[in-house]
Amino acid sequence: MAVVTEWVPPFARRRVLRPRLWGYGTLVSAVGFALFMFLGPLADAGLDVLPATGWCLWMAGMAVQYLGRRPGRTATRTAS
């Protein structure tokens, strides 16, 4: 919802300044967490890379969510 319509859940409305960026971070974080939790136990079956990949995606998504809570840069005028 945050990516398409820029709608943010009520519990996060005051803190999120860039809803689209926060929404992308939420999607990446959810995919990473799912890889870590649901496919991570398969690491014993020879899939050692899944938990590490999931954890890295989860952390990257959290970082993008953090950036969505920070104010954006102001536009600067270029010399013409």
C-alpha positions, 0 to 999 in steps of 0.5 A, spaced: 500 500 500 505 504 501 509 503 494 502 504 490 498 509 494 503 512 499 498 510 505 502 508 511 499 504 517 496 509 523 502 506 528 507 509 523 504 515 520 508 520 524 514 517 523 514 516 516 516 522 511 517 518 505 512 513 504 514 510 497 521 508 500 518 506 506 514 501 503 520 498 498 524 497 505 518 493 508 517 489 502 525 487 501 525 486 509 519 481 509 522 477 503 528 477 507 525 475 513 521 469 510 527 467 507 531 467 513 525 464 517 522 459 513 527 456 508 533 457 513 532 450 516 533 447 510 541 449 511 542 442 513 540 440 507 546 443 503 542 450 502 547 454 507 546 460 503 539 461 504 539 464 511 545 468 510 541 471 504 535 472 508 538 475 513 542 480 509 536 482 505 532 483 512 537 488 514 537 492 507 530 492 508 530 495 515 536 500 512 531 502 507 525 503 512 530 507 516 531 512 510 524 512 509 523 516 516 529 521 514 527 527 511 529 528 503 534 532 500 532 539 498 533 541 491 538 545 489 539 550 483 544 549 478 548 554 475 546 556 468 
